[in-house]
Amino acid sequence: MRNLQYLALAILALAIELIPARPQAEPWPQRPVRIILPLPTGGGTDLAARLFAEGLSKRWSQPVIVENRPGADGIVGVTSFVSARDGHTLLFSFAGPISINPLVYEKLPYDPEHDLVPIASAVDNFFAIAVSRSLGVDSMRAFVDLARGQPGKLNWAATPGLPQYIFAALEKNAGIKMTQVPYRDFAPALQDFAKDRVQVAVTSPSYLLPLVAAGTARFLMVTNRERSPVAPDAPTAAEAGFPELLFEGVVGFYGWRDMPVALRERIAGDIAAVATDPQIAARLREVGVVVRSSTSAEFAAAIAEQKAKVRPLVETARPQR
């Protein structure tokens, strides 16, 4: 009887050995990783991309290279990313290619629903509304009252993308009408703002700091949930009494079409780990950017929220291009 038991155990052991082993997922990355950034060099988002690339390179034991591909509301960079199709290229971008571009452009060279897979957010950019000191107002309420009494007489300018729609939201909700002055390059807009040819500017607080410091401009608010690290005296949208102007400048990583879920989650975990580095957070706060790490689902939800808020603005007041 005992011999039969031994024989049965031996047969069982042999059978286990003959069971094909489950194939293990190939390690990733297997070679250098490229990060496409649809913005020019310089600025907070560029710095964020490079700091996260450095941190991810250490975790992955592979070079992580940032390539700047600016132009056309992010379309140039996104197209470059979608065309890569090499399994080792990621996109680091603001939400506009998904949240705004499909609402503005009749045809895009990419499919925003499938070609861009949200992996995780990394940082938040800030947007501020500032006015010329010549207006003599020191709050959003006072500015709105002034603008209502001068329909069409005041000029405004904004950096392309979300800032334009932030001001469109203000015009719609507050019942004011101003004249937008469009600029391909925002540097001349700041010069005109300094000379009072433009009375309102909507852009990153860091761009406006020199004018505020010189006494020619005043911050009225930032559109984020928290105050800007470089403009701590500027109230948030809620604090200024305009909670409907809450818009976050969420920026994060995107993967390619049909990216495996397991890989997306692993990369999201690595991004979250890099985001905990206090040195990265400190360096970014110096340029007016805050770290905002999230899961893939949270990132996708933030993009969807932004798109839902922008959609009615596109339908009623398309900013000049």
C-alpha positions as CSV (number, residue, x, y, z in Angstrom):
1,M,0.0,0.0,0.0
2,R,2.8,2.4,0.9
3,N,4.6,1.6,-2.3
4,L,1.4,2.6,-4.2
5,Q,1.3,5.9,-2.4
6,Y,4.9,6.6,-3.2
7,L,4.2,5.7,-6.9
8,A,1.2,8.1,-6.9
9,L,3.3,10.9,-5.5
10,A,6.0,10.3,-8.0
11,I,3.5,10.4,-10.9
12,L,2.0,13.6,-9.5
13,A,5.4,15.3,-9.2
14,L,6.3,14.3,-12.8
15,A,3.0,15.6,-14.0
16,I,3.6,19.0,-12.3
17,E,7.0,19.2,-13.9
18,L,5.5,18.6,-17.4
19,I,2.9,21.4,-17.0
20,P,4.1,24.2,-19.3
21,A,5.4,27.2,-17.4
22,R,3.3,30.3,-17.7
23,P,5.2,32.7,-19.9
24,Q,6.6,35.7,-18.0
25,A,6.0,39.2,-19.2
26,E,9.0,40.7,-20.9
27,P,10.8,43.3,-18.8
28,W,10.1,46.9,-19.8
29,P,11.8,49.1,-20.9
30,Q,14.3,47.0,-22.9
31,R,16.0,50.1,-24.4
32,P,16.1,53.9,-24.0
33,V,12.7,55.5,-23.6
34,R,11.7,58.7,-25.4
35,I,9.3,61.3,-24.0
36,I,7.6,63.6,-26.5
37,L,6.8,67.0,-25.1
38,P,4.5,69.2,-27.3
39,L,6.0,72.4,-25.9
40,P,9.2,74.4,-26.4
41,T,12.2,74.2,-24.1
42,G,12.1,76.3,-21.0
43,G,9.2,76.9,-18.7
44,G,7.7,74.8,-15.8
45,T,6.3,72.0,-17.9
46,D,9.6,71.4,-19.7
47,L,11.4,71.3,-16.4
48,A,8.8,68.9,-15.0
49,A,9.3,66.6,-18.0
50,R,13.1,66.5,-17.5
51,L,12.9,66.0,-13.7
52,F,10.5,63.1,-14.1
53,A,12.6,61.7,-16.9
54,E,15.6,61.7,-14.7
55,G,13.8,60.0,-11.9
56,L,12.3,57.4,-14.2
57,S,15.6,56.7,-15.8
58,K,17.0,55.7,-12.4
59,R,14.1,53.4,-11.7
60,W,14.2,51.8,-15.2
61,S,18.0,51.6,-15.5
62,Q,17.6,53.0,-19.0
63,P,18.2,56.5,-20.6
64,V,14.9,58.5,-20.7
65,I,15.2,61.3,-23.3
66,V,12.9,64.3,-23.6
67,E,12.2,65.6,-27.1
68,N,10.4,69.0,-27.5
69,R,8.0,69.0,-30.5
70,P,6.0,72.3,-30.1
71,G,3.3,73.7,-32.4
72,A,-0.3,73.8,-33.4
73,D,-1.9,73.4,-30.0
74,G,0.1,70.3,-29.3
75,I,-0.8,68.6,-32.6
76,V,2.8,68.5,-33.8
77,G,4.0,66.7,-30.7
78,V,1.1,64.3,-30.5
79,T,1.4,63.3,-34.1
80,S,5.1,62.6,-33.6
81,F,4.2,60.4,-30.6
82,V,1.4,58.5,-32.4
83,S,3.7,57.9,-35.4
84,A,6.4,56.4,-33.2
85,R,4.7,53.0,-32.7
86,D,7.8,51.5,-31.1
87,G,6.6,50.6,-27.6
88,H,9.2,52.8,-26.0
89,T,7.8,56.3,-26.6
90,L,5.6,58.2,-24.2
91,L,3.8,61.5,-24.3
92,F,4.1,64.2,-21.6
93,S,1.4,66.7,-22.2
94,F,-1.3,69.1,-21.0
95,A,-4.8,67.8,-21.4
96,G,-5.7,69.9,-24.4
97,P,-5.0,67.3,-27.1
98,I,-7.9,65.3,-25.7
99,S,-10.0,67.9,-23.9
100,I,-9.9,70.8,-26.3
101,N,-8.6,69.9,-29.8
102,P,-11.4,67.5,-30.7
103,L,-13.9,70.3,-29.9
104,V,-12.0,73.0,-31.9
105,Y,-10.6,71.1,-35.0
106,E,-13.0,69.4,-37.4
107,K,-10.3,66.8,-38.3
108,L,-7.2,65.7,-36.3
109,P,-4.3,63.5,-37.5
110,Y,-4.8,61.3,-34.4
111,D,-7.7,59.6,-32.6
112,P,-7.9,61.3,-29.2
113,E,-10.1,58.5,-27.8
114,H,-7.7,55.7,-28.6
115,D,-4.3,57.0,-29.6
116,L,-3.7,58.7,-26.3
117,V,-4.0,56.4,-23.2
118,P,-3.8,58.4,-19.9
119,I,-1.2,56.8,-17.7
120,A,-0.9,59.2,-14.7
121,S,-0.9,62.9,-14.0
122,A,2.4,64.4,-12.9
123,V,2.0,68.1,-12.2
124,D,-0.5,71.0,-12.2
125,N,0.2,74.2,-14.1
126,F,-1.3,77.4,-12.8
127,F,-3.2,80.1,-14.7
128,A,-3.8,83.6,-13.5
129,I,-6.0,86.5,-14.5
130,A,-4.2,89.8,-14.2
131,V,-5.2,93.4,-15.0
132,S,-3.4,96.6,-15.8
133,R,-3.0,98.8,-12.8
134,S,-4.4,101.6,-14.9
135,L,-7.9,100.1,-14.4
136,G,-7.8,100.9,-10.8
137,V,-9.4,97.7,-9.6
138,D,-8.1,95.3,-7.0
139,S,-10.6,92.4,-7.1
140,M,-12.4,90.2,-9.6
141,R,-15.8,91.7,-8.5
142,A,-14.5,95.3,-9.1
143,F,-13.1,94.3,-12.5
144,V,-16.4,92.7,-13.6
145,D,-18.3,95.7,-12.6
146,L,-16.0,98.0,-14.5
147,A,-16.1,95.8,-17.6
148,R,-19.9,95.6,-17.6
149,G,-19.9,99.4,-17.9
150,Q,-17.5,99.4,-20.9
151,P,-18.7,96.7,-23.2
152,G,-16.2,96.0,-26.0
153,K,-13.8,98.8,-24.9
154,L,-11.3,96.8,-23.0
155,N,-8.8,94.4,-24.6
156,W,-7.7,91.0,-23.4
157,A,-5.1,88.4,-24.4
158,A,-4.3,84.8,-23.3
159,T,-1.9,82.1,-24.1
160,P,-3.3,79.5,-26.5
161,G,-5.5,76.7,-25.3
162,L,-7.1,76.5,-21.9
163,P,-6.4,80.1,-20.8
164,Q,-8.4,81.4,-23.8
165,Y,-11.4,79.4,-22.7
166,I,-11.0,80.4,-19.1
167,F,-11.6,84.0,-20.1
168,A,-14.4,82.9,-22.4
169,A,-16.0,81.3,-19.4
170,L,-15.7,84.6,-17.5
171,E,-17.3,86.6,-20.3
172,K,-20.2,84.1,-20.5
173,N,-20.8,83.7,-16.8
174,A,-20.3,87.3,-15.7
175,G,-22.1,88.9,-18.7
176,I,-19.2,91.0,-19.9
177,K,-17.8,91.6,-23.4
178,M,-14.2,92.5,-24.2
179,T,-12.1,92.4,-27.3
180,Q,-9.6,89.6,-27.7
181,V,-6.3,90.5,-29.2
182,P,-4.8,87.2,-30.6
183,Y,-1.0,86.6,-30.6
184,R,0.9,83.7,-32.1
185,D,3.8,84.4,-29.7
186,F,2.8,85.6,-26.2
187,A,5.9,87.8,-25.7
188,P,4.5,90.7,-27.7
189,A,1.2,90.3,-25.7
190,L,3.1,90.9,-22.5
191,Q,4.8,94.0,-24.0
192,D,1.4,95.4,-25.0
193,F,0.0,94.5,-21.5
194,A,2.9,96.4,-19.9
195,K,2.1,99.4,-22.1
196,D,-1.7,99.3,-21.4
197,R,-2.6,98.4,-25.0
198,V,-4.0,95.2,-23.5
199,Q,-5.8,95.6,-20.1
200,V,-6.2,91.9,-19.1
201,A,-3.9,88.9,-19.5
202,V,-4.6,85.3,-18.8
203,T,-1.5,83.1,-18.6
204,S,0.9,81.5,-16.2
205,P,1.6,83.6,-13.1
206,S,5.4,83.2,-13.7
207,Y,5.1,85.1,-17.0
208,L,3.3,88.0,-15.2
209,L,5.6,88.3,-12.1
210,P,8.0,90.9,-13.6
211,L,5.0,93.2,-14.5
212,V,3.4,92.7,-11.1
213,A,6.7,93.4,-9.4
214,A,7.2,96.5,-11.5
215,G,3.8,97.8,-10.4
216,T,2.2,97.8,-13.9
217,A,-0.1,94.8,-13.3
218,R,-2.1,93.2,-10.5
219,F,-3.1,89.6,-10.0
220,L,-6.8,89.2,-9.5
221,M,-7.0,85.4,-9.1
222,V,-5.6,82.0,-10.1
223,T,-8.0,79.4,-11.6
224,N,-6.7,76.5,-9.5
225,R,-7.9,74.8,-6.3
226,E,-4.9,76.1,-4.4
227,R,-2.9,79.3,-4.5
228,S,0.1,79.5,-6.8
229,P,3.5,79.0,-5.1
230,V,4.9,82.0,-7.0
231,A,1.9,84.3,-6.4
232,P,0.7,83.3,-2.9
233,D,-1.3,86.6,-2.5
234,A,-3.5,85.9,-5.5
235,P,-6.8,84.3,-4.4
236,T,-8.1,81.1,-5.9
237,A,-11.2,81.1,-8.1
238,A,-13.3,80.0,-5.1
239,E,-11.8,82.6,-2.8
240,A,-12.3,85.4,-5.4
241,G,-16.0,84.4,-5.6
242,F,-15.9,82.8,-9.0
243,P,-15.9,79.0,-8.3
244,E,-17.2,78.4,-11.9
245,L,-13.8,79.5,-13.1
246,L,-12.0,76.6,-11.5
247,F,-9.7,75.1,-14.2
248,E,-6.7,72.9,-13.4
249,G,-3.7,72.9,-15.7
250,V,-3.3,69.1,-15.3
251,V,-0.2,67.6,-17.1
252,G,0.8,64.0,-17.3
253,F,2.0,60.9,-19.1
254,Y,0.2,59.2,-22.0
255,G,0.8,55.8,-23.5
256,W,0.1,54.4,-27.0
257,R,-2.9,52.7,-28.4
258,D,-3.5,49.2,-27.0
259,M,-0.9,49.6,-24.3
260,P,-1.2,46.6,-22.0
261,V,-3.1,47.5,-18.8
262,A,-0.4,45.9,-16.6
263,L,2.3,48.0,-18.2
264,R,0.2,51.2,-17.8
265,E,-0.3,50.5,-14.1
266,R,3.3,49.7,-13.6
267,I,4.4,53.0,-15.2
268,A,1.8,54.9,-13.2
269,G,3.3,53.4,-10.1
270,D,6.8,54.5,-11.1
271,I,5.5,58.0,-11.8
272,A,3.9,58.1,-8.4
273,A,7.2,57.0,-6.8
274,V,9.2,59.7,-8.6
275,A,6.6,62.3,-7.5
276,T,7.3,61.6,-3.9
277,D,10.8,63.1,-4.3
278,P,10.8,66.3,-2.2
279,Q,13.6,67.8,-4.3
280,I,11.5,67.5,-7.4
281,A,8.6,69.1,-5.7
282,A,10.8,72.0,-4.3
283,R,12.4,72.7,-7.7
284,L,9.0,72.8,-9.5
285,R,7.4,75.1,-6.9
286,E,10.2,77.6,-7.6
287,V,8.8,78.0,-11.1
288,G,5.2,77.9,-10.1
289,V,4.3,74.2,-10.7
290,V,3.1,71.7,-8.2
291,V,3.4,68.0,-8.2
292,R,0.1,66.1,-8.8
293,S,0.4,62.4,-9.0
294,S,-2.7,60.2,-9.8
295,T,-3.9,56.9,-10.9
296,S,-4.8,56.3,-14.6
297,A,-8.5,56.5,-13.7
298,E,-8.1,59.8,-11.8
299,F,-6.1,61.3,-14.7
300,A,-8.7,60.3,-17.2
301,A,-11.4,61.7,-15.0
302,A,-9.6,65.1,-14.8
303,I,-9.3,65.2,-18.6
304,A,-13.0,64.4,-19.0
305,E,-13.9,67.1,-16.5
306,Q,-11.9,69.7,-18.4
307,K,-13.5,68.6,-21.7
308,A,-17.0,68.9,-20.2
309,K,-16.3,72.4,-19.0
310,V,-14.8,73.6,-22.2
311,R,-17.4,72.1,-24.6
312,P,-20.2,74.7,-24.0
313,L,-17.6,77.5,-24.3
314,V,-16.5,76.3,-27.7
315,E,-20.1,76.1,-28.8
316,T,-20.9,79.6,-27.8
317,A,-17.7,81.6,-27.9
318,R,-14.9,80.2,-30.0
319,P,-11.7,82.3,-29.3
320,Q,-9.9,83.8,-32.2
321,R,-7.1,81.7,-33.5
